[in-house]
Amino acid sequence: MLNWTLLLVSAAAMFLLSWLSMRAAGDKDESGFLVANNSLGPFVAAATIIATGYSGFVFMGAPGVAYQYGSFELYSNTFYTPAFLIATVFFAGFLRRKAQRMGSRTISEYIANSHSDGAAGRWLRAISAIIIVLLLSVFLVSQIRAIGLLMSGWLGVSSSTAALFITLLVIGYTIFGGLRAVAWTDTVMIIGMVIASCAIGYVIFVEVGAAELISRLDLIDPELANPSTGAPYGGSTLASFLVLPYAFLWAAALPYMSVRFLAIKKDVSMAKVGIWVAIMGLLLNFTPLAGLYARAYFPNLDTPDMAMPTFIGDAFGPVMASMITLFILFAMKSTANSLMHTISTAISYDIRHALGVKTGFFSRMSFNRLMVVLVGIMAFVTMAYLPPVMVLWLGVLGNGTLMASLFGVSLCSTFWQGNSVGALTSIAAGFCTSAYALMATEMGWVQGPLLGCLASAIAYFAVSSLTRKFPIGGSREALAN
């Protein structure tokens, strides 16, 4: 009853925030739904960036990887904060100003406006939006699966029932106010996420003691406490440093992250946003310790992804365990609502405009909300037929491949302008390289997407340069100049 009460009270609070955000955004213009009317201040912007970036993969995936591979995940996890900080301070401003100058409300629209105004631009917009839908759907399915695993024991129901219930909750408060609702609810959620992470650190360093934990891990396998390889990110321990560029590209190139940069107020200093990003990110770096604790005291779990629920049940009393589980649920819901918003926007706004499809008897806002509902249902149904894979690997497959696909056309194009031919080639090169490396080779989880980014950049620069004499379309800025 305590768990159900906590869940329903928090859900009511999320619905209230969403309803208030809908009133603030208005219902006449899609700008409120798509980019929160460019109204995010420094604290709210940082909160929604970190809440979305430090998601279920940090609270469920990272402990699972630490359980399976050892303390290397703890080292690697520390690179996310500086990477997000660099992306916020040194890249977000460029993207925000260029997007506002071109009137772009989504990343696919930004890509199309940067490279062509004609038919080639519409195709580029449609293709990039379709890839966003496909690959972010993979990540959304992994989030829903993680939610089901965490919530099943907490609510006393099956994992499928728990996933369905939470999916419906997320759909409910996402459809009200779009990105504004997502940002406001993320701001509340990040407080709980920070409390949960600090509670994990307190258990490990104060109640258990780092020395005791290390000695127990050594008895099981010395590699757990003192790894000699960089598994699962690469063969060498130096592979942890690859997480820094990987996480930077995550924040800069992934649409559900970079769209938050577009929503920040024009007069807000990105340095102020960066300060809050650094503070929140540093406080969320304790989560892999839960996986090491579970491996030390429960070395025979059926699946590594049960490391966090096992830790919570053993390390905390009933009331505290319920609160920490709720806060971890916040982390997963913050990403789930962001993914639903981004995927539904790609369908209802980008693909619709690119193909010239009318909304019929639906208003534009009603059509946007309908897509949120359909995306959520689709993700849940897909999750029901998902084979047993690690949550974090599934997230890397979706995020990493999308990051590689859009690296050239979103990040590289901010500093060097290519054309539509180079953009289309870049998307194909990044997609194929990363997908092949992750699914058909033994390459590390970070190395595959980074190789895809390299292929995307080379294709973008080379093909754009070779075809400049025979352009299919010119960018809006080039035409203006």
C-alpha positions in Angstrom: 0.0 0.0 0.0 2.9 2.4 0.8 4.4 1.8 -2.7 1.1 2.2 -4.5 0.4 5.4 -2.5 3.8 6.9 -3.3 3.4 6.1 -7.0 -0.1 7.5 -7.3 0.7 10.7 -5.3 3.8 11.3 -7.5 1.7 10.6 -10.6 -0.9 13.1 -9.6 1.9 15.7 -9.1 3.2 15.0 -12.6 -0.2 15.4 -14.1 -0.7 18.7 -12.3 2.6 20.0 -13.5 1.8 18.9 -17.1 -1.6 20.6 -16.9 -0.1 23.8 -15.7 2.5 23.6 -18.4 -0.2 23.1 -21.0 -1.9 26.3 -19.8 1.4 28.2 -19.9 2.3 26.9 -23.4 -1.2 27.5 -24.9 -2.9 25.3 -27.4 -2.7 27.4 -30.6 0.9 27.1 -31.5 3.0 24.0 -31.8 6.1 25.8 -30.5 5.1 25.1 -26.9 4.7 21.4 -27.5 7.9 21.2 -29.6 10.4 23.5 -27.9 8.6 24.8 -24.8 8.2 28.3 -26.5 12.0 28.7 -26.0 11.3 29.5 -22.3 13.7 27.3 -20.3 15.8 29.1 -17.7 19.3 27.8 -16.5 18.1 25.6 -13.7 15.2 24.0 -15.5 17.4 23.5 -18.7 20.1 21.8 -16.7 17.6 19.7 -14.8 16.0 18.4 -18.0 19.3 17.8 -19.7 20.7 15.8 -16.8 17.5 14.0 -15.9 17.2 12.8 -19.5 20.9 11.9 -19.9 21.3 10.2 -16.5 18.3 7.9 -17.1 17.4 4.3 -16.6 20.7 3.3 -18.1 22.5 4.9 -15.2 20.2 3.6 -12.4 19.5 0.1 -13.9 21.9 -0.4 -16.8 25.1 0.8 -15.2 24.7 -1.2 -12.0 24.0 -4.3 -14.2 27.2 -3.7 -16.1 29.1 -3.2 -12.9 27.7 -6.5 -11.6 28.8 -8.3 -14.7 32.1 -6.7 -15.4 33.3 -5.0 -12.2 34.5 -1.6 -11.1 35.5 -0.4 -14.6 31.9 0.8 -15.0 32.4 3.1 -12.0 35.5 4.7 -13.6 33.8 5.0 -17.0 30.7 6.6 -15.5 32.6 9.6 -14.2 33.2 10.9 -17.7 29.6 11.6 -18.4 29.5 14.8 -16.3 32.5 16.6 -18.0 31.1 15.5 -21.4 27.7 16.9 -20.8 29.3 20.1 -19.4 31.4 20.5 -22.5 28.4 20.0 -24.8 26.4 22.5 -22.9 29.0 25.3 -22.6 30.8 25.0 -25.9 28.2 23.5 -28.4 24.7 24.3 -27.2 25.0 28.1 -27.9 26.1 27.5 -31.6 23.2 25.1 -32.2 20.6 27.3 -30.4 21.6 30.5 -32.4 21.7 28.7 -35.8 18.4 26.9 -35.2 16.6 30.1 -34.1 18.0 32.0 -37.1 16.6 29.4 -39.4 13.3 29.0 -37.5 14.0 25.3 -36.8 11.9 23.6 -34.1 13.2 20.1 -34.3 16.6 18.5 -35.1 15.2 17.0 -38.4 13.9 20.4 -39.4 17.3 21.9 -38.5 19.1 19.3 -40.6 16.9 20.0 -43.6 17.1 23.8 -43.3 20.8 23.6 -43.1 21.3 21.7 -46.3 18.4 22.4 -48.7 15.1 24.2 -49.2 13.8 22.1 -52.1 12.8 18.5 -52.6 16.2 17.2 -51.4 15.6 19.0 -48.1 12.2 17.3 -47.7 13.7 13.9 -48.4 16.6 14.6 -45.9 14.1 15.7 -43.3 11.9 12.6 -43.8 14.9 10.2 -43.8 16.5 11.7 -40.7 13.1 11.6 -38.9 12.5 8.0 -39.9 15.9 7.0 -38.5 15.1 8.9 -35.3 11.9 7.0 -34.9 13.4 3.6 -35.5 16.5 3.9 -33.3 15.0 5.9 -30.5 12.2 3.3 -30.4 14.8 0.7 -29.6 16.0 2.8 -26.7 12.5 3.5 -25.5 11.8 -0.3 -25.5 14.8 -0.8 -23.3 13.6 1.9 -20.9 10.2 0.3 -20.6 11.8 -3.1 -20.0 13.9 -1.6 -17.2 10.8 -0.1 -15.7 9.0 -3.4 -15.7 12.0 -5.2 -14.0 12.3 -2.5 -11.3 8.6 -2.1 -10.6 7.4 -5.7 -10.6 8.6 -6.6 -7.1 8.0 -3.1 -5.8 4.3 -3.1 -6.8 3.8 -6.9 -6.4 2.7 -7.4 -10.0 4.3 -9.0 -13.1 6.9 -7.0 -15.0 4.6 -6.7 -18.0 1.8 -5.3 -15.8 4.1 -2.8 -14.1 5.5 -1.7 -17.4 2.0 -1.2 -18.8 0.9 0.9 -15.8 3.9 3.2 -15.9 3.8 3.5 -19.7 0.2 4.7 -19.4 1.2 7.2 -16.7 4.1 8.6 -18.9 1.8 8.9 -21.9 -0.8 10.7 -19.8 1.4 13.6 -18.6 3.5 13.8 -21.8 0.5 14.5 -24.0 -0.6 17.6 -22.1 2.2 20.1 -22.5 4.9 18.5 -24.8 8.5 19.5 -24.1 7.5 22.1 -21.6 5.7 19.5 -19.5 8.7 17.1 -19.9 11.1 19.8 -18.7 9.0 20.8 -15.7 8.5 17.2 -14.6 12.2 16.5 -15.1 13.0 19.3 -12.7 11.1 17.6 -10.0 12.4 14.2 -10.8 16.1 15.3 -10.7 15.8 16.1 -7.0 14.7 12.6 -6.3 17.4 11.1 -8.5 20.1 13.0 -6.7 18.8 11.8 -3.3 18.8 8.2 -4.5 22.4 8.5 -5.8 23.7 10.0 -2.6 21.9 7.3 -0.6 23.7 4.7 -2.6 27.0 6.4 -1.9 26.2 6.6 1.8 25.5 2.9 2.1 28.7 1.9 0.3 31.2 4.3 2.0 29.6 4.7 5.4 27.6 1.6 6.3 29.6 -1.0 4.4 33.0 0.6 3.8 34.9 0.6 0.6 37.6 -1.8 2.0 35.0 -4.4 3.0 33.4 -4.2 -0.5 36.7 -4.6 -2.3 37.8 -7.6 -0.2 34.5 -9.4 -0.9 34.8 -8.7 -4.6 38.4 -10.0 -4.6 37.3 -13.3 -3.1 34.8 -13.8 -6.0 37.2 -12.6 -8.8 40.1 -10.1 -8.5 39.2 -8.7 -11.9 36.0 -7.2 -10.4 37.8 -4.8 -8.1 40.9 -4.3 -10.2 40.1 -4.9 -13.8 42.9 -5.5 -16.3 40.7 -4.9 -19.4 38.2 -2.3 -20.4 35.3 -4.7 -21.0 32.6 -4.1 -22.2 33.9 -0.8 -23.7 37.1 -2.2 -25.2 40.1 -4.4 -24.7 42.3 -1.9 -22.8 41.6 0.0 -19.6 42.2 3.2 -21.6 38.9 2.5 -23.2 37.3 4.4 -20.3 38.6 7.7 -21.8 36.5 6.9 -24.9 33.4 7.5 -22.8 34.2 11.2 -22.8 33.8 11.8 -26.6 31.0 9.2 -26.7 29.0 11.1 -24.0 29.8 14.4 -25.6 28.4 13.2 -28.9 25.4 11.7 -27.0 24.5 15.2 -25.7 25.3 17.0 -28.9 23.9 14.8 -31.6 21.0 12.8 -30.1 17.8 14.6 -30.9 16.1 14.1 -27.5 19.1 15.7 -25.9 20.0 18.5 -28.3 16.4 19.6 -28.7 16.7 20.9 -25.1 19.3 23.3 -26.3 16.8 24.8 -28.7 14.3 25.3 -25.9 16.6 27.5 -23.7 15.8 31.2 -23.5 17.7 33.5 -25.8 19.2 35.6 -23.0 20.3 32.7 -20.8 24.0 32.3 -20.3 25.1 28.7 -21.2 27.8 29.0 -18.5 25.1 29.2 -15.9 23.4 26.2 -17.3 26.8 24.4 -17.3 27.3 25.1 -13.6 24.0 23.4 -12.7 24.8 20.5 -15.2 28.1 19.9 -13.4 26.6 19.9 -9.9 23.8 17.6 -10.7 25.9 15.3 -12.8 28.6 14.8 -10.2 26.0 13.9 -7.6 24.7 11.1 -9.8 27.9 9.2 -10.2 27.4 6.8 -7.3 24.9 4.5 -9.0 27.3 1.8 -10.4 28.3 1.1 -6.7 24.9 -0.7 -6.3 26.0 -3.3 -8.9 29.3 -3.9 -7.1 27.4 -4.4 -3.8 25.0 -6.8 -5.4 27.9 -8.8 -6.9 29.7 -9.0 -3.6 26.7 -10.2 -1.5 24.4 -11.8 -4.2 26.8 -13.3 -6.8 24.3 -15.6 -8.4 21.5 -13.4 -9.7 19.6 -14.7 -12.7 20.3 -11.5 -14.7 22.7 -8.6 -14.1 19.9 -6.1 -14.6 18.4 -7.2 -11.3 21.4 -5.8 -9.4 19.8 -2.5 -8.5 16.5 -4.0 -7.3 18.5 -6.5 -5.2 20.6 -3.8 -3.7 17.6 -1.7 -2.8 15.9 -4.6 -1.1 18.9 -5.5 1.0 20.5 -2.2 1.8 17.5 -0.1 2.9 14.5 -0.6 5.2 11.0 -0.9 3.7 10.2 2.9 3.8 13.5 4.0 2.5 13.6 1.3 -0.1 10.2 2.5 -1.4 11.4 6.1 -1.6 14.6 5.2 -3.4 12.7 2.9 -5.9 10.4 5.8 -6.6 13.3 8.1 -7.3 14.9 5.6 -9.6 11.5 5.3 -11.4 11.7 9.1 -11.8 15.0 8.6 -13.7 13.5 6.1 -16.1 10.3 8.1 -16.6 12.3 11.2 -17.3 13.9 9.5 -20.3 10.8 7.6 -21.3 8.8 10.8 -21.6 11.6 12.5 -23.5 11.8 9.6 -26.0 8.0 9.5 -26.5 8.0 13.3 -27.1 10.9 13.1 -29.6 9.6 10.1 -31.5 6.1 11.4 -31.7 7.3 14.8 -32.8 9.4 13.2 -35.6 6.2 11.5 -36.9 3.6 14.2 -36.3 5.7 17.2 -37.3 8.8 16.3 -39.4 7.5 13.3 -41.4 4.1 15.0 -41.8 5.6 18.2 -43.2 8.2 16.4 -45.3 5.6 14.3 -47.0 2.9 17.0 -47.1 0.4 14.9 -45.1 -2.6 16.7 -43.6 -3.8 16.0 -40.1 -7.4 15.4 -41.4 -10.1 16.4 -38.8 -7.5 16.5 -36.0 -6.0 19.8 -35.0 -2.2 19.9 -35.1 -1.9 19.7 -31.3 -4.4 16.8 -31.2 -2.4 15.0 -33.8 0.8 15.5 -31.9 -0.8 14.1 -28.8 -2.3 11.1 -30.7 1.2 10.2 -31.9 2.4 10.2 -28.2 -0.2 7.6 -27.4 0.5 5.5 -30.4 4.3 5.6 -29.8 3.8 4.5 -26.1 1.6 1.6 -27.0 3.9 0.5 -29.8 6.9 0.5 -27.4 5.1 -1.6 -24.8 3.9 -4.2 -27.3 7.4 -4.5 -28.7 8.8 -4.9 -25.2 6.5 -7.9 -24.6 8.3 -9.8 -27.5 11.9 -8.6 -26.6 14.4 -11.4 -26.3 16.6 -11.4 -23.1 19.3 -8.8 -23.6 21.1 -6.4 -21.3 19.2 -3.1 -20.9 22.4 -1.0 -21.3 23.5 -2.8 -24.5 20.1 -2.2 -26.1 20.4 1.5 -25.2 23.8 1.6 -26.7 22.5 0.0 -29.9 19.8 2.6 -30.3 21.6 5.7 -29.0 25.0 4.9 -30.4 23.8 4.1 -33.9 21.5 7.2 -34.0 24.4 9.3 -32.7 26.7 8.0 -35.5 23.9 8.5 -38.1 23.4 12.2 -37.2 26.9 13.2 -36.3 27.9 14.7 -39.6 24.6 16.4 -40.4 24.0 17.9 -36.9 27.4 18.5 -35.2 29.8 18.8 -38.1 27.3 21.0 -40.1 27.3 23.5 -37.2 31.0 24.4 -38.0 31.3 23.4 -41.7 28.4 23.5 -44.1 28.0 20.6 -46.5 25.2 19.9 -49.0 22.3 17.5 -49.2 24.2 14.8 -51.0 26.9 14.8 -48.4 24.3 14.8 -45.7 22.4 11.8 -47.0 25.6 9.9 -47.5 26.8 10.8 -44.0 23.6 9.4 -42.4 23.9 6.1 -44.3 27.6 5.7 -43.5 27.2 6.4 -39.8 24.2 4.1 -39.5 25.7 1.1 -41.3 29.1 1.4 -39.6 27.8 1.6 -36.1 25.1 -1.0 -36.5 27.5 -3.5 -38.0 30.2 -2.9 -35.3 27.7 -3.4 -32.5 25.8 -6.4 -33.9 28.3 -8.3 -36.0 31.7 -7.7 -34.3 33.3 -8.0 -30.9 34.2 -4.3 -30.9 33.6 -2.5 -27.6 30.2 -0.8 -26.9 31.8 2.7 -27.1 34.2 2.0 -30.0 31.5 0.9 -32.5 29.4 4.2 -32.3 32.6 6.3 -32.3 33.8 4.5 -35.5 30.4 5.2 -36.9 30.8 8.9 -36.1 34.2 8.9 -37.8 32.6 7.3 -40.9 29.8 9.8 -40.8 32.1 12.8 -40.6 34.4 11.5 -43.4 31.4 10.9 -45.7 30.0 14.3 -44.9 33.1 16.3 -45.7 34.3 14.1 -48.7 31.0 13.8 -50.5 30.0 17.4 -49.9 33.3 18.6 -51.2 33.2 16.4 -54.3 29.7 17.3 -55.3 29.8 21.1 -54.6 30.0 21.8 -58.4 26.8 19.8 -58.9 24.7 20.6 -55.8 21.2 19.1 -55.6 20.1 21.8 -53.1 21.5 24.8 -51.3 21.0 25.6 -47.7 18.8 28.4 -46.7 21.7 30.3 -45.3 23.8 29.8 -48.5 20.9 31.0 -50.6 20.4 34.1 -48.4 24.1 34.9 -48.7 
